[in-house]
Amino acid sequence: MRSFGGAAVAAMSLVPADSLLASPVFRQYPFQMGVASGEPSADGFVIWTRLAPDPLEIDYGMPAAAVSVDWEVASDERFRDIVQSGSALARPELGHSVHVEVAGLQPGRPYWYRFTAGRERSLSGRARTLPMAGAPLERLRFGVAGCQHYEQGYYTAYRHLASEEPEFVFCYGDYIYEGRSNRVWNGGEMGPIENVRQYAGDELYSLGDYRRRYGQTRMDTDLQAAHAAAPWFVTWDDHEIDNNWAGDHDQDGTPPAIFALRKQAAMQAYYENMPLRASSLPVGTSMPLYRQARYGDLLDLNLLDTRQYRSDQPCEDRWGVECDTLGRRDAEVLGRAQEDWLFDRLRRSDTRWQIIAQQVMMMDLDRTSGDVRTENLDSWAGYREPRRRLLEAVRDQGRGNTVVLTGDEHQNYAGELHIDGNHPGPRPIATEFVTTSISSGGNGVDERADTVAIQQENAQLKWHNAQRGYVMCEVTPEVWTTEYKTLDSVTQREAPVRTRKRMAVEHGRPESLAEA
């Protein structure tokens, strides 16, 4: 077991006695932001919490001193059998967050965990270790979720997701939104819409700004329930830093050296508030986030970062525009190091299924009906060369067992991937399931009229829906089934959930994608 980071950062556990609070007394409950687990392995996982009696205050109610936090891991929900325990330091340099890397546990089973600081105890959470690599696995059920704009809806979907007790949750990003507090937002054809709740503060730039935004978001008890129900694998998209950022570029033309200061603050706050291992601790403006988890002999989960190494969007990120930079050969989404890593993992995989878990749509859909073709240039469609390289690498394996999991669009989509979506080949290369938002975009509708027209232009798009919700994936050796869970309302609490559609694809036959 390792408390924050293990041997590589062992020196960080050394604190002078006069700057350590071993038995703190809190004026308010310090575990306001709940608990979480993540990054499971066959013998352990990360357990996380953050001490924050006043999450919306600049210093979130904590002194400028390290605080000792005790933790326990049990084999049963009532903590009658404690199998691991220890102490960790909640440091002011890391927002008084705690990341404990627990090891030495049994593979493929649930565990429960909790924290204690002074006389205060957290609620408990449920984590789960991975099965041993290569071990036979007949079934896996997990959730996919993200895009959770706090102002535009309640997180009711997360409460429903927690009740399904998934093996894990893949969060594809947009955990927070960086904009200023707003009473209303532009709902497009729906006109101005009043937000159901408001962020505290202005647009985010400093570390304190980002910490407060995570604090406000994580105080939501529906979100806390989902974190406590299962381990999460997290990645970011754009709003954790700034809308549509790409590599060293933001959308406002800020000089890269200045934008780097904002990225540093945002990356540190992201690490502080996510159940990540010390291997993902940011250094300057670099934060390692691409990685792989293996679930027995059933699937490889390849988690990507499509923001940090990306070249700037073509055509100044404007839709419906042709320009010299569209389709340029030196364009990057993953960067060559991450791309080589992914291709190597795909090539060497011996599991039944390979997952590419990432952020932006890979289907290069024509977004306008009629003769004019428009594309979302912030998606893979704006990066034709890296998209071609990736799909050719998948195609050349000849396995037909790759599934791409995506977010960002605030709609549900199920479709096929081809080298050229404008001229689909005789057989798809892979399957893509796009998960809608938890709350971003408000209530939504069953089908948007513009997406109905888009489907008529794109034979590879098999189904779409524009409500809020999440996805549950059930995977067996022979069939992958994706259940699209939707809510009619996110502007009212406790809305019921329903399974809007089940889409299934057979192993080795991506052309078999159809309603289940």
KAURWO-V501878 format. One record per helix or strand. SS is the DSSP state (A for helix, B for strand). FROM is the first residue (numbers start at 1). TO is the last residue. Records with the same first field share a line. If there is no record, write none. Layout:
SS: FROM-TO + FROM-TO
//
This chain:
B: 2-3 + 20-21 + 35-41 + 44-50 + 66-74 + 82-91 + 97-102 + 110-117 + 120-121 + 125-128 + 140-145 + 168-171 + 184-186 + 192-194 + 231-234 + 246-246 + 249-249 + 283-283 + 286-286 + 291-295 + 299-303 + 353-357 + 402-406 + 412-417 + 430-434 + 444-445 + 461-475 + 479-487 + 497-506 + 509-515
A: 6-13 + 17-19 + 92-94 + 156-163 + 188-190 + 207-218 + 221-229 + 256-273 + 278-280 + 314-317 + 336-348 + 380-382 + 384-397 + 421-423 + 449-457
//
